């Protein structure tokens, strides 16, 4: 899972994931998006595009 963080695309909490400068904050935001998408019933493969 560690190397696959970059596969979570899109806007995360109002910011583009690629534009967040702080690496720790980028991981936190992407994890938040991952949890939200899983809670909505999406499958992991559809979230982690790649």
C-alpha positions as CSV (number, residue, x, y, z in Angstrom):
1,X,0.0,0.0,0.0
2,X,2.9,2.4,0.7
3,X,3.9,2.8,-2.9
4,X,0.4,3.0,-4.1
5,X,-0.6,6.3,-2.4
6,X,0.1,8.2,-5.7
7,X,-2.7,6.1,-7.3
8,X,-5.4,7.9,-5.4
9,X,-6.3,10.7,-7.8
10,X,-8.5,13.7,-7.6
11,X,-9.4,16.5,-5.2
12,X,-8.9,15.6,-1.5
13,X,-10.5,18.0,1.0
14,X,-10.6,20.8,-1.5
15,X,-7.0,20.3,-2.6
16,X,-5.5,18.4,-5.5
17,X,-3.4,15.5,-4.0
18,X,-0.5,16.3,-6.2
19,X,-0.4,20.0,-5.1
20,X,-0.1,19.4,-1.4
21,X,3.5,20.2,-0.5
22,X,3.9,18.6,2.9
23,X,4.4,14.8,2.4
24,X,2.8,13.9,5.7
25,X,-0.3,16.1,5.0
26,X,-0.5,14.6,1.5
27,X,-0.6,11.1,3.0
28,X,-3.2,12.1,5.6
29,X,-5.5,13.6,3.0
30,X,-5.1,10.6,0.7
31,X,-5.9,8.2,3.6
32,X,-8.9,10.3,4.4
33,X,-10.2,10.0,0.8
34,X,-9.5,6.3,0.8
35,X,-11.6,5.8,3.9
36,X,-14.4,8.0,2.6
37,X,-14.5,6.0,-0.7
38,X,-14.5,2.7,1.1
39,X,-17.3,3.9,3.4
40,X,-19.3,4.7,0.3
41,X,-19.0,1.1,-0.9
42,X,-16.4,1.5,-3.6
43,X,-13.9,-1.3,-4.2
44,X,-10.2,-0.8,-3.5
45,X,-9.3,-1.5,-7.1
46,X,-11.6,1.3,-8.4
47,X,-10.1,3.7,-5.9
48,X,-6.5,2.8,-6.6
49,X,-6.3,3.4,-10.3
50,X,-3.2,2.2,-12.0
